C-alpha cells in the first residue's frame, strides 16, 4: 500500500516530467478529445459555453477515478491519470480566462481593480454601484461569483444587456 508521502513524491515527479508511468490510453484519448473540442469551440467565435460543456467529461472521469482509488493497489496509474487530466483542464481553463480577458479588453490587473471597486461598493452598501459593475463585466463576458473567501471570476458568454 502506498503511503501519503509516496503519493506526494509521485505527484512531484509527474509535475517535473520525471515520472515514468505512462498515462493509460483511454485517459490520453479523453485528453485529446477534450483538447480538440476546446480548440474547435474557441475557433467558433469563442464559444465559451461549449467549452464548459465539454469540460464535464474529464471531470466525470476524474470523479470516477477517485472512486476507484479507494482500496486499490493500482494507485500509481490512477494518480498519473488524474494528474494528466488535471494538467489539461488547468491549461484549458487558463487559456479560456486569457481569451476572455482579451475579448473583454481588460488586463488581469484592470479586472482586479474592478472587483475591488465592487467589493468596496458592497461594503459601503452602495448596491446600485455594485450591481452596475457586475452587469458591466457580464456584458463583456466576465462573470463574478461571491464566495466566502472573496469574489472570483470566470469567463461567460457576453450578455446583450
Secondary structure by P-SEA (a helix, b strand, c coil): cccaaaaaaaaaaaaaccccccccaaaaaaaaaaaaaaaaaaacccaaaaaaaaaaaaaaaaaaaaaacccccaaaaaaaaaaaaaaaaaaaaaaaaaaaaaaacccaaaaaaaaaaaaaaaaacaaaaaaaaaaaaaaacbbbbbccccbbbbbcccccc
